[in-house]
Amino acid sequence: MLVLSRQRDETIMIGDDVELTIVDIRGDKVRIGIKAPATVAVHRKEVYDAIKEENRQAAAFRGELGSFRPPAGQRGGKHQPGRAVLPAAAKLAAGQSDRRETA
């Protein structure tokens, strides 16, 4: 692990496209500003771990349904009672991130 010391308003570059700037330091908390392309997902570690776990569970669940075939006449179309609904993390896996835009 690389450990760097920075003061307020100083920046760290990661590659050519990601900037980490120390915005504020208060007691034992540091506020970090992150500039990254929209194609780079930015999450707090605990959110990232939760997304990975939900995706793992969803993949296992879909695997259990792999051989399921609905009765004739119930294939396709609108939602049917008893049909699986994907976990909330599916939205995040579809490209949403923990990022907030600020002015």
N, C-alpha and C positions, 0 to 999 in steps of 0.2 A: 504494500500500500504506500502510495506517495503521500507525504504529509507536507503541506505548504502553509506558511504564515501569511496572512493578508490583513490589511487594515480596512476601515470603512472606505467605501468608494473605490477600492482596488478590485481588479478583475483577473480571473483565471480563464484561459482559453483551453477548450478541449477540441482538438482537431481544428478545422478551419471555420466551423459553423456554430459551435456552442460556446457561449460566454456565461460564466458564473461571476456575479458581482456581489460583493459584501455590501448590503444595503444599510444594515443597522446592527449594532451590538449592544445588548442590554443584559447585564448580569451574565447568566449562563446560557442566554439565547442569542443566536445569530440569525439574522434575516438575510436570505440569499435571493438575489434576482437571477433568473435564468432566461437567456435568449437562445432559442433553438428553432430550427426549421420546423414547420408543421408536421413534417414526416417523421420527426423524432418524438417518440412518446416520452413524457416526463411525468414521473409518479414518485410520491413518497414511498419508501421501501415497504412499509406495512400495507399500502394500497396495492403495490406491485405483487407482493406475496399473496394477497387475498384474490387478486385477479387470476394468478397462476393456479391457485387451488380450485377456484370455481371452474376454470377452464378444464382442469384435470377431471373434476367430477362430472362436468357436462360431457366430456369425451367418453368417459366410462359409461355414463347413462345412455348416450347415443349408441354405444357398442352393444348394450343389452337390447336395444330396440332394433338392431340391425336385421334380425330375421322376422320381425313383426310385420304382418301384412293384414291390413284392415279387411273386414268382411266385404264381399262384393257389394257395390252400390254405395259404399262409404269412402271410396278412395278419392283423394283430391278434394277440391272445393274449399268451403269455409271451415272454420274451427269446429271440431266435433268434441262432444263430452268425452273426457278420458284421454284426450290427445295431449302429448307432452308439451310443456311450455319451457323454453330455455331459461336458464338462470339470469339474474340481473347483470352479471358480468359480461353477458353476450354483447350488450351495448358498448361496454368499454373495449372488448376485444375487437369490435367493429371499427375501432379507430378513435374513440373518444379518449381523452387523457385527463389527468388530474390538473391540467393547466388552466389558469385563469388569465384572461387578457386584462391589462391595465393601461391606462392612458399615460 
